[in-house]
Amino acid sequence: MSIWGKVIGGAAGFALGGPIGAILGVAAGHFVDRMARGRGVRRIGAGDQETKQAAVSIALVVLAAKMAKADGHVTREEINAFKRVFRVPDAHAAAVGRIWDEARREAAGFEPYAEQIVQIFPHDTTMREELLGALFQIAMADGELHAGERAYLERVAQIFGFDERGFAQIMSRHMGGGEADPYQVLGVEPDATDDEIKRTYRRLIVEHHPDKLIAEGMPEEMIQVANDQMAAINAAYDRIAKLRGLR
């Protein structure tokens, strides 16, 4: 079953609380904002994969909708990009659309959603990176990163725990294409040793493997984002290997 069938049907996500749980009620008809009742955000255990998937799914809808509004208007390209990044079955399109419409009313107010993702994935920076990467793909749907969108993404990155260098690294993977600095894509200095580059590459491949990410809570519907990250990492290493004659 699609994660949306589980989310909308109530099989996952209703114990989330906080802003993500609250906006989920818009689509599912159950307003469950536990934070409003002073109970805080539920601490989710490692076994709650479906609940984590629900959180990522709702957060992506909300953050994408608010980002689309950040440059002053929402374009058809941005909506289509969201549909490409996160496949939504026709049966659940209306419910997901209600979440999108609720979130896009204004660009303000996105911070609590990003903060709750950090609370749910306190030690998983890779999951946060994948979510930020999905937002980059949506932002670039019209072929340009507008100033408002960049400022928005920078603020989300800060909440997610990425510094300026980390933000630039993620941006290069999604905007640089074949012209991206391969060292920046891997997050290494140009004067790094061959062994350092190989170790970094192997670590990134393990961290960003789609199977690993899905096991940790990434919805399968976001698999293309993970594949794109892997492709950028592989391309960067291949360029460096060719330049340095690595095997």
Contacts in CASP RR format, 6 or more apart in sequence:
PFRMAT RR
TARGET T0000
AUTHOR 0000-0000-0000
METHOD contacts of the structure
MODEL  1
MSIWGKVIGGAAGFALGGPIGAILGVAAGHFVDRMARGRGVRRIGAGDQE
TKQAAVSIALVVLAAKMAKADGHVTREEINAFKRVFRVPDAHAAAVGRIW
DEARREAAGFEPYAEQIVQIFPHDTTMREELLGALFQIAMADGELHAGER
AYLERVAQIFGFDERGFAQIMSRHMGGGEADPYQVLGVEPDATDDEIKRT
YRRLIVEHHPDKLIAEGMPEEMIQVANDQMAAINAAYDRIAKLRGLR
2 89 0 8 1.000
2 92 0 8 1.000
2 221 0 8 1.000
3 12 0 8 1.000
3 50 0 8 1.000
3 53 0 8 1.000
3 54 0 8 1.000
3 57 0 8 1.000
3 219 0 8 1.000
3 220 0 8 1.000
3 221 0 8 1.000
4 57 0 8 1.000
4 88 0 8 1.000
4 89 0 8 1.000
4 92 0 8 1.000
4 95 0 8 1.000
4 96 0 8 1.000
4 221 0 8 1.000
5 11 0 8 1.000
5 89 0 8 1.000
5 91 0 8 1.000
5 92 0 8 1.000
6 12 0 8 1.000
6 50 0 8 1.000
6 53 0 8 1.000
6 54 0 8 1.000
7 13 0 8 1.000
7 24 0 8 1.000
7 27 0 8 1.000
7 28 0 8 1.000
7 54 0 8 1.000
7 57 0 8 1.000
7 58 0 8 1.000
8 27 0 8 1.000
8 28 0 8 1.000
8 92 0 8 1.000
8 95 0 8 1.000
9 28 0 8 1.000
10 28 0 8 1.000
10 30 0 8 1.000
11 50 0 8 1.000
12 50 0 8 1.000
12 51 0 8 1.000
12 53 0 8 1.000
12 54 0 8 1.000
13 21 0 8 1.000
13 24 0 8 1.000
13 50 0 8 1.000
13 51 0 8 1.000
13 54 0 8 1.000
13 55 0 8 1.000
14 21 0 8 1.000
14 24 0 8 1.000
14 28 0 8 1.000
14 30 0 8 1.000
14 32 0 8 1.000
15 32 0 8 1.000
15 42 0 8 1.000
15 51 0 8 1.000
16 24 0 8 1.000
16 32 0 8 1.000
16 41 0 8 1.000
16 42 0 8 1.000
16 44 0 8 1.000
16 51 0 8 1.000
16 54 0 8 1.000
16 55 0 8 1.000
16 116 0 8 1.000
16 120 0 8 1.000
17 32 0 8 1.000
17 33 0 8 1.000
17 34 0 8 1.000
17 35 0 8 1.000
17 39 0 8 1.000
17 40 0 8 1.000
17 41 0 8 1.000
17 42 0 8 1.000
18 33 0 8 1.000
18 34 0 8 1.000
18 35 0 8 1.000
18 36 0 8 1.000
18 40 0 8 1.000
18 41 0 8 1.000
18 112 0 8 1.000
18 116 0 8 1.000
19 33 0 8 1.000
19 35 0 8 1.000
19 62 0 8 1.000
19 112 0 8 1.000
19 113 0 8 1.000
19 116 0 8 1.000
20 55 0 8 1.000
20 58 0 8 1.000
20 59 0 8 1.000
20 62 0 8 1.000
20 113 0 8 1.000
20 116 0 8 1.000
20 117 0 8 1.000
21 32 0 8 1.000
21 33 0 8 1.000
21 58 0 8 1.000
22 31 0 8 1.000
22 32 0 8 1.000
22 33 0 8 1.000
22 35 0 8 1.000
22 36 0 8 1.000
23 58 0 8 1.000
23 62 0 8 1.000
23 99 0 8 1.000
23 102 0 8 1.000
23 103 0 8 1.000
23 113 0 8 1.000
24 30 0 8 1.000
24 32 0 8 1.000
24 54 0 8 1.000
24 58 0 8 1.000
24 99 0 8 1.000
25 31 0 8 1.000
25 32 0 8 1.000
26 98 0 8 1.000
26 99 0 8 1.000
26 102 0 8 1.000
27 95 0 8 1.000
27 96 0 8 1.000
27 97 0 8 1.000
27 98 0 8 1.000
27 99 0 8 1.000
28 95 0 8 1.000
34 40 0 8 1.000
34 41 0 8 1.000
34 42 0 8 1.000
35 41 0 8 1.000
41 116 0 8 1.000
41 119 0 8 1.000
41 120 0 8 1.000
44 51 0 8 1.000
44 52 0 8 1.000
44 55 0 8 1.000
44 120 0 8 1.000
49 215 0 8 1.000
49 216 0 8 1.000
49 217 0 8 1.000
52 120 0 8 1.000
52 121 0 8 1.000
52 216 0 8 1.000
52 217 0 8 1.000
53 217 0 8 1.000
53 218 0 8 1.000
53 219 0 8 1.000
55 116 0 8 1.000
55 117 0 8 1.000
55 120 0 8 1.000
56 117 0 8 1.000
56 127 0 8 1.000
56 131 0 8 1.000
56 217 0 8 1.000
56 218 0 8 1.000
56 219 0 8 1.000
56 222 0 8 1.000
57 86 0 8 1.000
57 219 0 8 1.000
57 221 0 8 1.000
58 99 0 8 1.000
59 113 0 8 1.000
59 114 0 8 1.000
59 116 0 8 1.000
59 117 0 8 1.000
59 131 0 8 1.000
60 85 0 8 1.000
60 86 0 8 1.000
60 131 0 8 1.000
60 134 0 8 1.000
60 135 0 8 1.000
60 222 0 8 1.000
61 82 0 8 1.000
61 86 0 8 1.000
61 96 0 8 1.000
61 97 0 8 1.000
61 99 0 8 1.000
61 100 0 8 1.000
61 103 0 8 1.000
62 99 0 8 1.000
62 103 0 8 1.000
62 110 0 8 1.000
62 113 0 8 1.000
63 110 0 8 1.000
63 113 0 8 1.000
63 114 0 8 1.000
63 131 0 8 1.000
63 135 0 8 1.000
63 156 0 8 1.000
64 78 0 8 1.000
64 82 0 8 1.000
64 85 0 8 1.000
64 100 0 8 1.000
64 134 0 8 1.000
64 135 0 8 1.000
64 138 0 8 1.000
65 74 0 8 1.000
65 99 0 8 1.000
65 100 0 8 1.000
65 101 0 8 1.000
65 103 0 8 1.000
65 104 0 8 1.000
66 103 0 8 1.000
66 104 0 8 1.000
66 106 0 8 1.000
66 107 0 8 1.000
66 109 0 8 1.000
66 110 0 8 1.000
66 152 0 8 1.000
67 107 0 8 1.000
67 110 0 8 1.000
67 135 0 8 1.000
67 138 0 8 1.000
67 139 0 8 1.000
67 149 0 8 1.000
67 152 0 8 1.000
67 153 0 8 1.000
67 156 0 8 1.000
68 74 0 8 1.000
68 75 0 8 1.000
68 78 0 8 1.000
68 79 0 8 1.000
68 82 0 8 1.000
68 104 0 8 1.000
68 138 0 8 1.000
69 104 0 8 1.000
69 105 0 8 1.000
69 106 0 8 1.000
69 107 0 8 1.000
70 107 0 8 1.000
70 146 0 8 1.000
70 148 0 8 1.000
70 149 0 8 1.000
70 151 0 8 1.000
70 152 0 8 1.000
71 146 0 8 1.000
71 147 0 8 1.000
71 148 0 8 1.000
71 149 0 8 1.000
72 107 0 8 1.000
74 104 0 8 1.000
75 141 0 8 1.000
75 142 0 8 1.000
77 141 0 8 1.000
77 142 0 8 1.000
78 138 0 8 1.000
78 139 0 8 1.000
78 141 0 8 1.000
78 142 0 8 1.000
79 100 0 8 1.000
80 141 0 8 1.000
81 137 0 8 1.000
81 138 0 8 1.000
81 140 0 8 1.000
81 141 0 8 1.000
82 100 0 8 1.000
82 138 0 8 1.000
84 137 0 8 1.000
84 224 0 8 1.000
85 134 0 8 1.000
85 137 0 8 1.000
85 138 0 8 1.000
85 222 0 8 1.000
85 224 0 8 1.000
85 225 0 8 1.000
86 134 0 8 1.000
86 219 0 8 1.000
86 221 0 8 1.000
86 222 0 8 1.000
87 221 0 8 1.000
88 96 0 8 1.000
88 221 0 8 1.000
107 152 0 8 1.000
110 152 0 8 1.000
110 155 0 8 1.000
110 156 0 8 1.000
111 155 0 8 1.000
111 159 0 8 1.000
114 156 0 8 1.000
114 159 0 8 1.000
114 160 0 8 1.000
115 159 0 8 1.000
117 128 0 8 1.000
117 131 0 8 1.000
117 160 0 8 1.000
118 128 0 8 1.000
118 159 0 8 1.000
118 160 0 8 1.000
118 161 0 8 1.000
121 127 0 8 1.000
121 128 0 8 1.000
124 216 0 8 1.000
125 160 0 8 1.000
125 161 0 8 1.000
125 162 0 8 1.000
126 207 0 8 1.000
126 208 0 8 1.000
126 213 0 8 1.000
126 216 0 8 1.000
127 213 0 8 1.000
127 216 0 8 1.000
127 217 0 8 1.000
127 218 0 8 1.000
128 160 0 8 1.000
128 161 0 8 1.000
128 162 0 8 1.000
129 160 0 8 1.000
129 162 0 8 1.000
129 170 0 8 1.000
129 229 0 8 1.000
130 208 0 8 1.000
130 213 0 8 1.000
130 218 0 8 1.000
130 222 0 8 1.000
130 225 0 8 1.000
130 226 0 8 1.000
130 229 0 8 1.000
131 160 0 8 1.000
132 153 0 8 1.000
132 156 0 8 1.000
132 157 0 8 1.000
132 160 0 8 1.000
132 162 0 8 1.000
132 170 0 8 1.000
133 170 0 8 1.000
133 173 0 8 1.000
133 174 0 8 1.000
133 225 0 8 1.000
133 229 0 8 1.000
134 222 0 8 1.000
134 225 0 8 1.000
135 153 0 8 1.000
135 156 0 8 1.000
136 153 0 8 1.000
136 170 0 8 1.000
136 171 0 8 1.000
136 174 0 8 1.000
136 175 0 8 1.000
137 174 0 8 1.000
137 225 0 8 1.000
137 228 0 8 1.000
139 145 0 8 1.000
139 146 0 8 1.000
139 149 0 8 1.000
139 150 0 8 1.000
139 153 0 8 1.000
140 174 0 8 1.000
140 175 0 8 1.000
145 153 0 8 1.000
145 175 0 8 1.000
153 167 0 8 1.000
153 171 0 8 1.000
154 167 0 8 1.000
157 166 0 8 1.000
157 167 0 8 1.000
157 170 0 8 1.000
162 170 0 8 1.000
165 187 0 8 1.000
166 187 0 8 1.000
168 184 0 8 1.000
169 184 0 8 1.000
169 185 0 8 1.000
169 187 0 8 1.000
172 180 0 8 1.000
172 181 0 8 1.000
172 184 0 8 1.000
172 185 0 8 1.000
172 232 0 8 1.000
173 180 0 8 1.000
173 185 0 8 1.000
173 228 0 8 1.000
173 229 0 8 1.000
173 232 0 8 1.000
173 233 0 8 1.000
174 228 0 8 1.000
174 232 0 8 1.000
177 232 0 8 1.000
178 235 0 8 1.000
180 232 0 8 1.000
180 236 0 8 1.000
182 235 0 8 1.000
182 236 0 8 1.000
182 237 0 8 1.000
182 239 0 8 1.000
182 240 0 8 1.000
183 189 0 8 1.000
183 190 0 8 1.000
183 192 0 8 1.000
183 236 0 8 1.000
183 240 0 8 1.000
185 232 0 8 1.000
185 233 0 8 1.000
185 235 0 8 1.000
185 236 0 8 1.000
186 197 0 8 1.000
186 200 0 8 1.000
186 201 0 8 1.000
186 204 0 8 1.000
186 233 0 8 1.000
186 236 0 8 1.000
186 237 0 8 1.000
186 240 0 8 1.000
187 200 0 8 1.000
188 196 0 8 1.000
188 197 0 8 1.000
188 200 0 8 1.000
192 200 0 8 1.000
194 244 0 8 1.000
194 246 0 8 1.000
197 237 0 8 1.000
197 240 0 8 1.000
197 244 0 8 1.000
197 246 0 8 1.000
198 246 0 8 1.000
201 233 0 8 1.000
201 237 0 8 1.000
204 233 0 8 1.000
205 230 0 8 1.000
205 233 0 8 1.000
205 234 0 8 1.000
206 212 0 8 1.000
208 226 0 8 1.000
208 229 0 8 1.000
208 230 0 8 1.000
208 233 0 8 1.000
209 226 0 8 1.000
209 230 0 8 1.000
210 218 0 8 1.000
210 223 0 8 1.000
210 226 0 8 1.000
210 227 0 8 1.000
210 230 0 8 1.000
213 226 0 8 1.000
214 220 0 8 1.000
214 223 0 8 1.000
218 226 0 8 1.000
240 246 0 8 1.000
241 247 0 8 1.000
END
